């Protein structure tokens, strides 16, 4: 079976009519020329090298053809493209409003990772300007210390360059179908970075977001002239590019590529916003929560308390005529 060797260009081609003695061998086909290969990764390498012109034309007309900028896969509708991005690149449900995994973002090139150690290696390799022969880092898969210069070859042993490698735990699978089944085993990241609320129940977490952090359009900060774009993604000083266009864990997800599809991910709370106005509205809600007090507990006598314990203590102390009035969102 063909495997990676000294470089991703050194792969083995299997003609479609070629017989094999391996009973468990499976052939994967290029969707452009229908040539057969031993793995989905080799198909993607083949497409990037042999059909580079066709791929570049798709990418140039990505808005007209609804072609994904990250994996160069066309879709019939824009809604289909958004669902594809949420499921295959943000590892979330197709109707998710927030990225349902823990994310780590490179502050230099705005590339998103789902594995913290993998992001650290990315930063050391491409942005720190260190001596790669003398600098060591922990492998995100086996945690052994490796030279940055030889990290690529070390990754080959773990198959991290494969398109069927999990972006969270870096486990390699036979194909994308098996990877899809594996992703169901990863529990969703139900943690709110705004108030540190955490839940194991997805329904409770969504209810928390809708009741506590939902944007209120009736509140308008017209006097605020801040540029919401400055708060949404890190400043990009350089774009990380590779000659092989593949959706693999070690490349991460480029936020600048997502913006070309009008998709933006909030670096504060993982909210997925569609369009610039959606981004502005969402960031305004962050600002409102910052300048206003958090939810307070109020007694029927008008006195407010920061915690429910203090309110109950006040009610027990004063007894008659004092009861909980509920919660309200107080604005200055």
C-alpha positions, 0 to 999 in steps of 0.5 A: 500500500502506498505511504508517505515517504521523504515528501508528500509528492512521492506517492504511488499511483494505482491505475483503475484497472490494476489488480491487487492481491490485498483482499482488504485494499480499497481504491479511492478515486479522483473526482476530476479524472477518476484515477485510483489511489490507495488512500484519500490523502493521496487523492488530495495530493494528486488533485493539488498537483495534477489538477492545480489549474482546475482547483485554482479556477474553482477557488477564484470563482468560489463565491459563484460556485459555492466552493469551500476555500479550505478543501476546494469542494463545490456545493450547490447552495450557500446554505450547503456550504455553511453547513459543510464548514460547520461540520467538516472544518469547525467539527460542530453540528450543521445547525450549531451557533457556536463552535462545539469544540475547544479552540486555540488560535494563532495570534500571528496568522489567525489559524485555528487549531483544536489541539493546543500542542499542535498550535504551539508547534505551528507557532514555533515552526513558522513564527518564532524564528528559532534555530529549528535544529536546536529547538525541541518541542513535545509531540502532540500525539506521543508527547516525546520531545522532538527537534522542530527540524525533524518534527515533520518526519516524526508526524509521518509516523503518526500519520498526522498529514492524513486527511482522515486524522482526527484534529482533536486527538490526532488518531488516524483512521482508514478513511473519512467515514471512519473518522466521522464515526470517531468524532461522535465519541468526542464530547462537545465542549459545553463551556461558556467563556463569558461567565464560566458556566459549564454543563454536561447537557447540551440542552441546558447549555443552549438554554443558558446561551439563549437566556443569558447571552442572547443579543438584545437588538433593543439596546443600541449604543449609537454613541459608541464608534468603536471598530468591531472588527478589531475585537473579532479576529487577531491582526494578521501579519502574514498568511500561512500557505502550503503548496498542497491544498488539503484539510489536515490537522497540522494546517489548522483552519484559516480564519481569513479563508472563512471570512471569504465565505462571510463566516466569522468565529468569535475568539472570545466565545466561539460564536459563529457569525454570518456576515459583517452585521452579524459580527458587529451585533455579536461583538456589541453584545459582548461590549454591553455585557462588559459595561453592565453589571451581571445578573443580580438578585433583587428583593421585594424591598428593592435591595440587590445582592450579587449572589443568591446566598446573600439574598436568602440571608437578607430574607431570613433576617428580615422575614415578612415582606421580603421575597425574591423578585427574580433577576434583571439586567441592570444598565447604567 
